[in-house]
Amino acid sequence: MNGFLGEFESTLDAKGRFLVPAGFRKQLPEGTQDQFVMNRGFEKCLSLYTMQDWGPIFEKLKVLNDFEPKVREFKRFFLAGATTVELDSAGRILVPRNLVDYAGLGRDITLSANTNKIEIWDSVKYKQLFDPFSSERFSELARQVMGTPDPHSNQFQ
């Protein structure tokens, strides 16, 4: 399986570093354990990609038509703050100050798997995401996103 599973809590130290939980480090693809790209997420969080997962995204961005205003706008917002970060010898990553400010990260953070990336949230904001989320709302969202199951197969339509 390529990607991440899980949800872990961590803390930012005074220098803006956090320890990458062992649960995520064990899931890193072979040879990608020390360098990542961190950028702004679509919500007020950060996205952490392995270099292996960032490469295809960047290649796709490079071939978009810069003569299209929406392409330029998207690339500016998506790439704003994108930074290469590395694990130090203690398994920590330093979050650049501009990204800490963007995501409003406090001392307590939550790292949440999102397929090919890890989202980094302020723990209070992360918990607030789920406060209004009922099982009925989740069920309806699943139906809208995943479709309805085909009764003759294990596939969704």
Stockholm file with secondary structure:
# STOCKHOLM 1.0

chainA/1-157         MNGFLGEFESTLDAKGRFLVPAGFRKQLPEGTQDQFVMNRGFEKCLSLYTMQDWGPIFEKLKVLNDFEPKVREFKRFFLAGATTVELDSAGRILVPRNLVDYAGLGRDITLSANTNKIEIWDSVKYKQLFDPFSSERFSELARQVMGTPDPHSNQFQ
#=GR chainA/1-157 SS CCSCCCEEEEECCTTSEEECCHHHHTTSCTTCSSEEEEEECSSSSEEEEEHHHHHHHHHHHHTSCTTSHHHHHHHHHHHTTCEEEECCTTSEEECCHHHHHHHTCCSEEEEEEETTEEEEEEHHHHHHHHTTCCHHHHHHHHHHHHCCBCTTSSCBC
#=GC SS_cons         CCSCCCEEEEECCTTSEEECCHHHHTTSCTTCSSEEEEEECSSSSEEEEEHHHHHHHHHHHHTSCTTSHHHHHHHHHHHTTCEEEECCTTSEEECCHHHHHHHTCCSEEEEEEETTEEEEEEHHHHHHHHTTCCHHHHHHHHHHHHCCBCTTSSCBC
//
